[in-house]
Amino acid sequence: MKTSKFLKLILVLVVSITITSCVQDDDYTIPSSLGDEENALLQTLLSNATVVSFADVKAMYNNDPNGDGDNDDAIPFEVDTDIYVKGYVSSSDQTGNFFKEFYLQDSPSSPTGALKVILNRVDTYNQFNFGREVYISLKGLFIGEERTGNGITTIGGSTETDQFGTTVESLNENQIKQFLLRSETTAEMTPLAVSLSQIANDHVGMLVIVDNVEFADNLAGENYFDPIETFDTARTLQACEGASYTELSLETSSFSSFKNEDLPLGNGTITAVVSKTFDGSSVILALNTTADVDMNGARCTLSTPIFFEDFQDAQDNSNLNTPGWVNFAEEGGELWTEQLFQDIGTAEFSSFSTGDALNIGWLISPGIDMDAQSNELLSFRTAQHHLDVDSEDNGIKVFVSTDFDGTNVLAATWEEKSATFPDSDNAWYDLIGSGLIDLSSYNGTLHIAFRVTGSGTDSDLDGAFQIDDVTVVGN
């Protein structure tokens, strides 16, 4: 009997060791060094395949092959060459806010691109932890979208077609082992600093940090997740940018471990991954952890407008004579004009058909008292039409001066300010924001000047620029 029990004990121990050995083969805890098999696969990949950029991968997929504006003809691209891409994990499902997916960005700091990877595995953070350097062997995988038209370039292991088009499907376990290869490096991730208004489609998948941000006023006392929701809850983030709020949603999953935590009441920073809504219609932020939320400061205060001009009294195609503004031709005979397009008044400078080899036109604002308030910010909107090339020979700039006497433009000291302007890729007449331009260091009386350069004899340099909604705010 004792011998029988002893043999049974030995058998149990052998089975236990065998099972434990099997578990260790698939142990995805964060390693200090890689297993022989994974290391060998990685070394083979690096020796035999060619690295490609994230931009190269994104260019492989065309979500509208026939150009009809619909995505139902989209076909994921099957990679058939020995290439790989290297990235760093920017998301983490450790708190349950991501599910069977992770994002990679092309650098642990100052990233220029990101990709999504979908895989049939939960708790991916155990293997593909935050900051982990990951190499993806792309041959045999598919580049496409998880949902047609959502705008997120995704790496998958197979495809599926339905009435909405063809999408990529998750990598299976065998593909995960074969194609997703870690290095021993876990990088320190430095979030990309952006303002709330700057976040765009190009940032999807990147880890970003946003300063001067808070949850909307009406969310005091709420949690990250609304219990009446089924899957995700969108909570509005806001930032004081000038005289108005910029808003963006933070989405939290019903499966997140922090869903019942209270939203902070103050202002501060949030570090999160840029993602998109389920249908891909809007960019949103998603947290890896609430430890990345630091909002203990005083809530922001909107600025007060102290100067505004929208040129809404424009007389179409007439020389601009808005009261207080100076309209000056430095070269050539062309002046700024007043324009109405779709009932929107703008100030425009165009060199088209002037006959002048060189046109330089200035439009200068009335004086603005910079001593009556502080923290002044300038913003405006600009559009272009018939702009053929992006060149300083046919471009627009903005300047400020505190010594302009109201008459002698060229005798004044003009300081150029950095701003966002449209280029030849922008749609004609599409007014785009300049961004906020800090004027808080100026005292006395300030004038704002817009200067356009062009040519009436060179058809490549006769594009037009329009400005609108020139605004200065302060506190």
C-alpha positions in Angstrom: 0.0 0.0 0.0 2.8 2.4 0.9 4.6 1.5 -2.3 1.4 2.2 -4.3 1.0 5.5 -2.6 4.6 6.4 -3.2 4.3 5.5 -6.9 1.2 7.7 -7.1 3.0 10.5 -5.5 5.9 10.2 -8.0 3.4 10.1 -10.9 1.7 13.3 -9.6 5.0 15.1 -9.3 6.1 14.0 -12.8 2.8 15.2 -14.2 3.0 18.5 -12.3 6.5 19.1 -13.6 5.4 18.3 -17.1 2.5 20.7 -16.9 4.7 23.4 -15.3 7.2 22.9 -18.1 4.4 23.4 -20.7 3.3 26.6 -18.9 6.8 27.9 -18.8 7.1 27.5 -22.6 4.2 29.9 -22.9 5.1 32.1 -20.0 4.5 35.7 -21.2 5.7 37.5 -18.1 8.0 40.4 -18.7 11.4 38.7 -19.4 14.8 40.0 -18.5 16.1 37.9 -21.4 14.3 36.1 -24.2 13.8 32.4 -24.6 16.1 30.6 -27.1 13.2 30.1 -29.6 12.1 33.7 -29.7 15.6 35.0 -29.8 16.5 32.7 -32.7 13.4 33.8 -34.6 14.3 37.4 -34.1 17.9 37.0 -35.2 16.7 35.1 -38.3 14.3 37.9 -39.1 16.9 40.6 -38.7 19.4 38.7 -40.8 17.0 37.8 -43.7 14.4 40.5 -43.9 14.3 44.2 -44.7 13.1 46.8 -42.3 10.3 49.2 -43.5 8.9 52.3 -42.0 5.5 52.8 -40.5 4.7 55.1 -43.5 5.6 52.3 -45.8 3.2 49.9 -44.1 0.4 52.4 -44.2 1.0 53.0 -47.9 0.4 49.3 -48.6 -3.3 49.6 -47.8 -5.8 51.5 -50.0 -9.3 51.7 -48.4 -10.9 53.1 -51.5 -9.4 51.4 -54.6 -12.1 52.6 -57.1 -12.1 56.2 -55.8 -15.9 56.4 -55.3 -15.6 57.7 -51.7 -17.0 54.4 -50.3 -14.9 51.8 -48.5 -17.0 48.7 -49.4 -14.3 47.8 -52.1 -11.4 48.0 -49.7 -9.2 44.9 -49.7 -6.5 44.4 -47.1 -3.0 44.0 -48.4 -1.3 40.6 -48.0 2.4 41.1 -47.5 4.4 38.7 -49.7 7.9 39.9 -49.2 10.4 39.4 -46.4 10.0 42.7 -44.5 9.5 43.7 -40.9 8.6 46.8 -38.9 9.9 47.8 -35.5 8.0 49.7 -32.9 7.4 50.4 -29.2 4.2 49.4 -27.4 2.3 52.6 -26.5 -0.8 51.1 -25.0 -1.4 48.6 -22.2 -4.4 46.4 -21.4 -3.2 45.8 -17.8 -6.2 47.9 -16.5 -8.6 46.4 -19.0 -9.2 49.6 -21.0 -7.8 47.9 -24.2 -8.9 44.5 -25.4 -7.1 42.0 -27.6 -5.1 44.8 -29.2 -2.1 47.0 -28.7 -0.6 50.0 -30.5 2.9 50.4 -31.6 4.6 53.8 -32.3 7.8 54.1 -34.3 9.9 55.7 -31.6 9.7 55.9 -27.8 9.9 59.7 -28.1 8.9 62.2 -30.8 7.0 59.5 -32.8 6.0 60.1 -36.4 3.6 57.2 -36.9 1.8 54.4 -35.2 0.1 51.1 -36.1 -2.5 48.9 -34.4 -2.1 45.2 -33.9 -5.1 42.9 -33.2 -4.5 39.5 -31.7 -6.6 36.7 -30.2 -5.3 37.1 -26.7 -6.2 38.9 -23.5 -3.7 40.4 -21.0 -1.3 41.1 -23.8 0.7 43.4 -21.4 2.3 40.2 -19.9 4.2 39.7 -23.1 3.9 43.0 -25.0 4.3 45.3 -22.1 4.3 49.1 -22.2 7.4 50.4 -23.9 8.5 46.9 -25.2 10.5 47.0 -28.4 8.6 44.7 -30.8 9.5 43.4 -34.3 6.7 42.3 -36.6 7.6 39.9 -39.4 5.1 41.1 -42.0 5.3 38.4 -44.6 2.0 36.4 -44.5 0.2 39.1 -42.5 -2.5 41.5 -43.7 -2.5 45.3 -43.6 -6.0 46.9 -43.5 -8.7 48.1 -41.1 -10.5 46.3 -38.4 -13.7 48.1 -39.5 -13.9 49.5 -43.0 -13.5 53.2 -43.1 -12.4 53.7 -39.5 -9.1 55.1 -40.6 -6.8 53.0 -38.3 -4.2 51.1 -40.2 -4.2 47.7 -38.6 -2.0 44.6 -38.8 -4.0 41.3 -38.7 -3.6 37.6 -39.4 -6.4 37.0 -41.8 -9.3 38.7 -43.5 -13.1 38.6 -43.4 -15.6 40.0 -45.9 -19.2 41.1 -45.2 -21.7 43.6 -46.7 -19.5 46.5 -45.5 -16.3 45.3 -47.1 -13.2 43.3 -46.2 -11.4 43.7 -42.9 -8.5 42.2 -41.1 -8.9 39.7 -38.4 -6.9 38.9 -35.2 -3.6 37.0 -35.3 -4.0 33.5 -33.8 -1.7 32.0 -31.2 0.6 30.4 -33.8 0.9 33.6 -35.7 1.6 35.6 -32.5 4.5 33.3 -31.7 5.8 33.4 -35.3 5.3 37.0 -36.3 5.4 39.1 -33.1 8.9 39.1 -31.8 10.2 41.0 -28.7 13.6 42.3 -28.1 15.0 42.5 -24.6 14.5 46.3 -24.7 11.7 48.0 -22.7 12.1 51.6 -23.6 11.2 54.6 -21.4 8.2 56.2 -23.2 8.2 59.9 -23.5 4.7 61.1 -24.4 4.4 63.6 -27.3 3.4 67.0 -26.0 0.3 68.3 -27.9 -2.5 70.7 -27.2 -6.0 69.4 -27.2 -6.8 71.2 -30.4 -3.7 69.7 -32.2 -4.8 66.1 -31.7 -5.6 64.6 -35.1 -5.8 61.4 -37.1 -2.1 61.4 -37.6 -1.7 60.9 -33.8 -3.8 57.7 -33.6 -1.9 55.1 -31.7 0.6 57.5 -30.2 1.2 58.2 -26.5 0.5 61.9 -25.9 0.5 64.3 -23.0 -1.9 67.3 -22.9 -1.4 70.2 -20.5 -3.9 72.7 -19.2 -6.8 70.3 -19.5 -9.8 69.4 -17.3 -13.0 67.5 -17.4 -16.1 69.5 -18.5 -17.9 71.6 -15.9 -21.0 69.4 -15.9 -19.0 66.2 -15.0 -18.3 67.1 -11.4 -19.1 64.1 -9.2 -19.1 61.6 -12.1 -17.0 58.5 -12.6 -14.9 57.6 -15.6 -17.6 55.1 -16.7 -21.4 55.8 -16.8 -23.1 52.6 -15.4 -26.1 53.1 -17.8 -23.7 52.5 -20.8 -23.0 49.1 -22.2 -19.4 49.2 -23.6 -17.7 52.6 -23.5 -18.3 56.0 -21.9 -17.2 59.2 -23.4 -16.3 62.0 -21.0 -15.6 65.4 -22.3 -12.2 67.0 -21.8 -11.8 70.7 -22.2 -9.0 73.1 -22.5 -9.1 76.9 -22.4 -7.6 78.0 -25.7 -8.2 81.7 -26.0 -11.8 82.9 -25.5 -13.3 79.4 -26.0 -13.0 75.8 -24.9 -11.5 73.1 -27.1 -13.1 69.8 -26.4 -12.2 66.1 -27.0 -13.6 62.9 -25.5 -11.9 60.5 -23.2 -13.3 57.0 -23.7 -13.3 54.4 -20.9 -14.3 50.7 -21.3 -16.9 49.0 -19.1 -14.1 46.4 -18.5 -11.6 48.8 -17.1 -10.5 48.4 -13.5 -10.7 52.1 -12.9 -14.2 52.6 -14.3 -15.7 53.5 -10.9 -13.1 56.0 -9.9 -14.2 59.7 -9.6 -13.2 62.1 -12.3 -10.8 64.7 -10.9 -12.2 68.2 -10.5 -9.1 70.3 -11.2 -6.9 71.2 -14.2 -3.6 69.7 -15.2 -2.2 67.1 -17.5 -3.3 63.8 -19.0 -1.2 61.2 -20.6 -3.1 58.9 -22.9 -3.2 57.0 -26.2 -4.9 58.7 -29.1 -7.5 56.3 -30.6 -10.9 56.6 -32.4 -14.5 56.0 -31.7 -15.9 52.6 -32.7 -17.1 53.9 -36.1 -13.9 55.9 -36.7 -15.7 59.2 -37.0 -13.8 61.0 -34.3 -10.4 60.9 -32.5 -10.5 60.3 -28.8 -8.1 59.6 -25.9 -7.9 56.3 -24.0 -6.1 55.9 -20.7 -3.6 53.1 -19.9 -4.0 53.9 -16.2 -5.4 56.8 -14.1 -1.9 57.2 -12.7 -1.4 59.2 -15.9 -4.0 61.8 -14.9 -2.7 64.7 -12.8 -5.4 67.3 -12.5 -5.0 69.0 -9.1 -4.5 72.6 -10.2 -7.0 75.4 -10.4 -9.5 75.2 -13.3 -8.7 77.4 -16.2 -10.4 80.7 -17.0 -11.4 81.7 -20.5 -9.8 84.8 -22.0 -11.7 88.0 -22.9 -11.7 89.2 -26.5 -10.0 92.6 -26.7 -9.8 92.9 -30.5 -11.9 91.2 -33.2 -12.3 91.7 -37.0 -14.3 89.4 -39.2 -14.6 91.7 -42.3 -18.3 90.8 -42.5 -19.0 94.3 -43.8 -17.0 93.5 -47.0 -18.0 95.0 -50.3 -17.2 92.3 -52.8 -14.2 92.9 -55.0 -13.5 96.4 -53.7 -10.2 97.7 -52.3 -10.2 97.1 -48.5 -11.0 100.2 -46.5 -12.1 98.7 -43.1 -11.9 101.6 -40.6 -8.5 101.7 -38.8 -6.8 99.3 -41.1 -3.8 100.3 -43.2 -3.7 98.9 -46.8 -0.3 99.3 -48.3 1.4 98.2 -51.5 5.2 97.8 -51.0 5.8 96.5 -54.5 3.5 96.8 -57.5 0.2 98.5 -57.6 -2.1 95.8 -56.1 -3.9 96.4 -52.7 -5.8 94.1 -50.4 -9.4 93.7 -51.4 -12.7 92.9 -49.6 -14.3 89.6 -50.7 -17.6 87.8 -50.1 -17.6 84.0 -50.6 -20.7 82.1 -49.6 -21.7 85.1 -47.4 -18.4 85.0 -45.5 -16.5 88.3 -45.6 -12.7 88.1 -45.9 -9.7 90.3 -46.7 -7.8 89.0 -49.8 -4.6 89.7 -51.6 -4.1 88.3 -55.1 -1.5 89.0 -57.7 -3.5 87.4 -60.5 -3.4 89.5 -63.7 -1.8 92.5 -62.0 0.9 92.8 -64.7 3.5 93.4 -61.9 6.6 91.1 -61.8 6.5 91.4 -58.0 3.6 92.2 -55.7 4.0 92.8 -52.0 0.9 93.9 -50.1 0.6 94.7 -46.4 -2.6 94.8 -44.3 -2.1 96.3 -40.9 -4.5 96.3 -37.9 -5.5 99.3 -35.8 -3.4 99.8 -32.6 -4.2 97.5 -29.7 -3.5 98.5 -26.1 -1.3 95.9 -24.6 -1.2 97.5 -21.1 -4.9 97.1 -20.2 -4.7 93.3 -19.6 -2.2 90.4 -19.6 -1.7 87.0 -21.2 -2.7 88.2 -24.7 -3.1 85.7 -27.5 -3.6 86.2 -31.2 -5.5 83.9 -33.6 -6.9 84.2 -37.1 -8.0 82.1 -40.0 -6.5 81.9 -43.4 -7.5 80.4 -46.7 -5.9 80.1 -50.2 -7.1 79.7 -53.7 -5.2 79.1 -57.0 -2.0 78.5 -55.0 0.2 76.3 -57.3 3.5 76.1 -55.4 4.5 76.5 -51.8 7.1 79.2 -52.0 8.0 82.4 -50.1 7.7 84.1 -53.5 4.0 83.4 -53.2 3.3 83.2 -49.5 1.8 84.9 -46.5 3.4 86.0 -43.2 2.2 87.7 -40.0 4.2 90.4 -38.1 3.7 92.6 -35.1 5.2 96.0 -34.2 5.1 98.3 -31.3 6.7 101.3 -33.1 4.5 101.6 -36.2 3.3 105.2 -36.4 0.2 104.4 -38.4 1.7 105.8 -41.6 5.2 104.7 -42.5 5.1 101.0 -42.8 8.6 100.3 -43.9 10.2 102.5 -41.2 8.6 100.4 -38.4 10.2 97.4 -36.7 8.3 94.3 -37.6 8.7 91.0 -35.8 7.6 87.9 -37.7 5.4 85.5 -35.7 5.1 81.7 -36.2 1.6 80.6 -37.3 -0.2 77.9 -39.3 -1.0 78.9 -42.8 -2.7 76.9 -45.7 -0.5 75.4 -48.4 -1.2 74.2 -51.9 -2.6 70.9 -50.5 -5.4 72.7 -48.7 -8.8 73.0 -50.4 -9.5 76.4 -52.0 -11.3 78.8 -49.7 -11.0 76.5 -46.7 -10.3 78.7 -43.7 -7.8 77.1 -41.3 -6.8 78.2 -37.8 -3.5 79.9 -37.2 -3.1 78.4 -33.7 -2.6 80.6 -30.7 0.2 83.1 -30.9 1.6 84.4 -27.6 1.7 88.2 -27.5 2.0 88.5 -23.7 5.6 90.0 -23.8 4.5 93.1 -25.6 3.7 96.5 -24.0 2.3 99.7 -25.4 0.4 99.8 -28.6 0.7 96.8 -30.9 -0.1 96.6 -34.6 -0.6 93.2 -36.4 0.4 93.0 -40.0 -0.3 90.5 -42.8 2.1 90.5 -45.7 1.6 88.6 -49.0 4.1 88.2 -51.8 3.2 87.1 -55.3 3.7 87.9 -59.0 1.3 89.1 -61.7 3.6 87.9 -64.5 4.4 84.3 -63.3 1.4 82.1 -63.3 3.0 79.8 -60.8 3.2 82.6 -58.3 -0.2 84.3 -58.5 -2.1 82.5 -55.8 -4.4 84.4 -53.5 -4.6 84.4 -49.7 -7.6 85.4 -47.5 -7.7 86.2 -43.8 -10.7 86.3 -41.4 -11.6 86.4 -37.7 -8.5 88.2 -36.5 -8.8 87.9 -32.7 -6.8 89.1 -29.7 -7.8 87.9 -26.3 -6.4 88.5 -22.8 -7.1 88.4 -19.1 
